[in-house]
Amino acid sequence: MNPPPQNSSSAAPFKLPASLEIPSPERMWLEQDYDRFREALPADLRSHCLDAYGLDIAGEYAGREIKNPFGKASGQLSLNARQVQRDAEAGLGFVVLKTVIAEDEAGDQKMGAWAIHATHMRVDRITSEAGEPGWTITWKGRGWHDTFDAYCTLFAKAIGIGAEAGMAVAPSVKYHLPAPGEGEFSEGEYRYTTQRLQSVWSAACAGPMPLEKDFSPTLAGDDRSREQEQILVWLRRVPELIRSAIPEPLTLGVKLMNARFGLDFQEAMVCTLTDETAQPPDFLVYANRLFDPEKEYEGVKGVAYGGPELSRKNLLGLQQVRQATRDGRIRGPIPPISATGDILTGRMAVEYGLLGATSCQMHTLFQLPDTEFGATTRSKTAAVLHHLVLHPQTGLLACLLHLSQLHGKPVHWRDLAGLELG
């Protein structure tokens, strides 16, 4: 096996040019659409993009085609049916529900410390070490704090809402991860939690259930993640434990955290999942927030954060993973990627897409002040989609039009991963 390249603090990820090359007619149409749809999006945004521009914005999440590549990440904005309903009405591609903490049949939770009830969030501007401005959200809460029965009720309602609107819905679970020296995994939690969720899914839907396994960024500051080998043990065992909990197939996604060991270890985590796991995950969520062990918020020391430093690290990590497959350090195929981290524009989404993302999930963007959006609709989700897709300089369509001009043929969202960077 070839040795991994040395990390460089001065390395820069691939970025699209500041000035996009868009033919004048298409640029004019895009500017007109941006103004025309400020109050309300087209009833079928995907069809409009196909008809007006010849470009398909459909994405893929958990093995399922979605009408656009954008979704809501697990968090405080996906913990009740009303939120899911608003997202469905606005035309979002998918929603990942708030992360539930696994439990066994007796209701015991080895990871119960993560079930913290705290809904207050603070939106702050943030500047990276390189001077790039951005935004971050800070909150004290972690996983779902209500009962598992209540979560199953939410999941059932969300499935129905999603099915009616053609929007994918997935639960997110934090299963037991033993700390070094703690012993074995709590397999009872894996069995009971997965079986209950599967029973809810089977009562409403056919086909495999989508499920995200959450490796929270707060784990980066927990004693159980102090040793690199322990994290790799988790990654080797967890997919098998989840899949073996139920006889039915499921579409399993593993949400990788940003460990505090540099890009080589990010590569090692992906390699473990692809090359050292009996049944690799069906997709990856790459990669959630960074962690500052010294920062304090509302009496809690150690805070997860986002912003431009997060997207820089994530894009560099995905570039390294891509190179590792070419060099043979990673032998197995890289699963489809649902990107997350500082996705505030369609441009950033496309930069993730060029590195293998088939979908993008956001949290911070839905929390920004209304003044950050050009739409006048009262629906924040619709304003987000208007911004991500139609913005004439930073939107998804603008970037796809630029790439289509560059390559001399239409470039659709799902074509991005097959393009050469440069």
N, C-alpha and C positions, 0 to 999 in steps of 0.2 A: 504494500500500500504506500502511495506517495505521501510524504509529509505535507501537512497543510501549510499554506502560505502564512508568513508572519503578519499579524495585524499591524496596521499603520494608523496612528491617530490622525495623520494628515490625509488619509484616503478620502475620496469624495465619491458619492454614489452617482450613477447615471442620472442626468436631468434633461428634460426637454428644453429646447431653446426658449429664451425669454420672449422672443418674437416669433409667433407661429405663422407659417406660410399658408394662407388660406385664399383661394381664388376669390376675386372681388364679388361675384354674384352670390356665392355661398356665404361670404362674410356679411353681406347686406341682408340676406334672408335670416341669418342667425341673429343679427341685431334686431331685426323686426320681430322675430319670434320671442326674443327676450323681453321686449316691451309688450307684445301682444298677450303674453301669458303670465303677466305679473299678478293678475287677480285670480286666475284659475288655470291649471294645466290642461292640456288636451285630455279628453276622456281616456284615450289610449296613447300614452306617450311613446311607447315603442313603435306603434303603427305610424304615428306622425313622423318619427325620425326616419323610418323606412321610406315613407311616401315623399317626404320633403327633401331628404338628403341622400337617400339610397344607402343608409347606414343602419345596421342592426345593433342596438344597445343591449340585447338580451345577454344575461350572464348565466352562471351556474352556481348553485349552492347545494351542498350535500347530495350531489348526483342528480339534481333536479334543475331543469331550465327555469330561470326566473326572468321576469319581464324587463328588468333592468338590474345592473350589478350591485345595487346599493341596498344595504340593510342596516338594522339597528342592532348594535352589539348588546350583549347581556349587561344589565345594569339597572340603575334606578328608574330608567325610562321605559322599562318593559316588565313591570311587576303587577299590572292590573289589566283587566280586559278592556277598559276604556282607552288606555294608551294603544293597545294592539288594534282596536277598532279604528282609531284615528289614523294610524299608519296604513292600514288596509285601504281606507277610503281615499287616502292621498296617492296611493299607487306604489308604495314601497315594495322592493323586491322580496325581502324576507325580514323576519324578526327573530332574535334569539332571546328567550325569556331570561329573567333574573336567575342567577345561579342558586340552585338549591343545594343544601348540604346533605349528603347521603346519610341514611340511617338504616339500622337493621330492624327486624320485625318487632323488637321490643321498644323501638324508638330511640335507641342509643346512637349517639353521633361521636365518633372519634375526632372529627374535625369541628366539633360544636363551637369552638371559639371563633369560628368564622361567621357564625349566624348572629351578626351584630345589627341591631335595629338603629339606623341613623339615616334619615332621608335628606338632611340638609346638605346642600352642595354649594360650593363657591366657584365662580368662574373668574379666572385671573389671566391677564396677559403674561406671557413668559418670553424670555429671550434666551436663545441657545448660546453656548460658548463661542460660536462663530458670529454672533450678533444677529441671527435671524429671529424676527419677531413671530410670535404665535400665541396659542391659547392652551390652557390646561384647566382641568376640573379637579377639585379636591373634595373628598368626602371621607367620613370616618367609617361608614358602613361597609360590610363585606358581602356576605351571602344573604339568601332568603331567611327572614327571621320568623315568619309565621309557621304554621304546622305544615307537615308534608301533605296532609289531606287537602289543605287550602291550595297548595301548589298544584296538586293533581286536578283540582277544580279549575284553576286558572288555565292549566294546560289544555283541558278539554274545551273550554270556551275559546281559547286562542286557536285551536285546531279548526273549529267551526268557522270562526271569523276568517282565518286564512284561506280555507277551502272555498268559501263563497267569493272571495276577492281574487283568488289565484295568487296568493302570497304564501310563501313557505314560512313555517313556524317550527322552531326547534327548542327543546329544553336544554339547559346547561346545568351540569352537575359537578360538584366538588366531592370526589370520592376520597376515602381514607388513603393517606400517603404516610407510611411509617417513617419516623425519624430514625437516624442512625442509631442502632442498638435497641430500637423499640420492639423489634420482632416482625411478625408476619402482617400482611395486609388483612384488614377486617373484611373477609370475603362475604360475610353475612350482609354487610352494608351494600356491597356491589350487587348481590343477588336481589335483595328485597327492593332496593331503590329502582333498579333497572326493570324488574318484573312489574312493579306498580306503574311505572311510566309506560311500559309496553302495553299493559292492559288498557290504559287510557287511550293510547294510540290505536290499538286494534279495534276498539269499540267504535272508532270514528273513521278510520282510514284503512285502505289496503296498501300493501307494499312496505318496504323497510322504514322503520322510524329513524329520523335524523336525530343525532344527539351529540352535543359538544361536551368533552371532558375539559373542565377548566383547571388550568394551572395558574392560579392567581399571582399577580405581581407581588402581592404581600408576602408570598412564600419566599421571595428573595431576601426578606429580612427576618425570616423565621429560622430557628435553630435547625429545623429538619432539612434545610437546603444548604447547610454550610459545606457539605462534602459533595463534590462533583459526582462521584461514583453512585451516591445514593439517588441523585436525580436520574441517572441513567438506568438504575434498577427500576425506578418508577416507570420510566418510559418503556422498558422491556416488558413489564408485567401488566400494566394497566389495560392496554387494549384487549389482551386475552381475558382478563378478569371480567371486563364489561361484556365482551361478546359471549363468553361462556355462561353468563348469568341467565340468558334466555335462549330458547331453541330457535326463535325467529331471527332472521338476518336483520341487521340494522346498519345505518349509514353513520359511521363513527368519525367524528372530527376531534382531533387533539389540539387544544389551544396552548401553544407553547409560550412560556414566559420568557422575559429577558433576564436570564441569570447574570450574576455579577462576575462573570469569568471571561468576558471578551468574545469576539466573533468566532474564534476557533471552537469554543465550547458550544456556541449556537449551532455551528456545523455538526459537532459531535452529537447533539441532541437529535437533529434531523437524521443523521446517519444511523443512530440507534433505532429510530422508528422505522426506517426503510429497510435496513440490512440485518437487524438483530432482533426483530420482532416476528413471532410466528405468523401473526395476521396484522400487517400494518394498518394504520388508520386509513379511512377512505378519503379524508381530506385533512389539511392542516389549517389552523388559524394562527397566523404569524403577524406579529408577536405583540403581546399586550404590554402594558406600560412599564416605564422605568421605575426604580425605587431609590429613594433618598433616605437612608437610615437615620440621618441627623435632623431632618426637617420635622417640625411639630405642627399639628393641626388639632385644635379643640382638645388639648390635653393628651393626645396620642403622639408618641414619637415614632417616626418612620412613616413616610408618605409616598404613595405612588404618584407619578406625574407623567405628563405627555409633552406635546409640543414638538418643535422642529428637530430637537436632538433625538427624539424617538423615531421619527420617520427616517432620519439620516442613518441611524443604527440599523433599523429594519431593512432598508434598501441595501445597505452594505452587506448585511447578513444574507439576504436573498441572492445578491450577486455572488457571494462566496459559495453558497450552496450550489448555484448554477455552475460555477467553475469547478466545484468539487465533483460534479457528475461527469463533466468533460474529462477531468484528470483521472477519474476512476477511484477517487477516495470514497465517493458514494456510488454504490453499484445499483441499488434498487431504484425503480422509478420514483420521482418525486410526486406525491399525490397533489391533486388540485389544491390551490391555496385560497383561503378567504383572508384577505389582508385586513389588518387593523393597525391604527397608529397614526395620528396626525393627518387623517384624510379630511381636509377642509375644502378641497377643490377637486373638480374633475381631472385637472392636470396631475395632481398627486395620485389619484386613482389610476390614471393611465400609466404613470411611472411604476406603480405596483403591478399593473397588468402586464407590462412588458417583461416583468420578472416572474410571471407565472400565476398571478392572481386571476381567478375566474369570478370573484365577487369581492366586495369591500364592505366592512361593517364599521359603523361609527357610533360614538357616544357624545364626544365633546361638541361636534358640529350642531347637534340638536339643542345644545344649551346656550349657544352664542346669542348675544343681543339681536333684536330684530333689525337694528341699524346695520348689521353685517350682511343683510340680504337685500336683493333688489325687488323681491316679490312683495306685494301688498296683501296677499291672502292671509286670513287669520289662522290658517293651518301651518304650524311650524314645519311639519313633515313635507308639505307641498312646497313651502319656501325653500327647504333644503334641496329637494329634487330640482326645482327651478334653477337654483344656484349651481348644483353639481352638473346638470346636463346642458343647460342653455346659456350659461354665461359666455359672452362673446370672446373673452380673452382666456379664461381659465376653466371653461366647462368641458365636459366629456366630448360633446360634438365638435367643438373647436379643435380639440387635440386629434380626434379621429379624422377630421377634414385635413389637418396638417399632414398627418401620416399618410393619408390617401394620396395627397398631392406628391409627397416625397416618394412613394412607392409606385405611383402610376396606376393604381387600382384601388377600389374601395377597401378600406381596412375597418372591419367590424370589431366590436369589443372582444369577441372570443378569438380574433386573429392575433391579438397582441403578443401572446406568449410565444408565438412562432416567428416573430420578427427579430432581426438582429439589432442589437443596441448600436447606437451611433448616429 
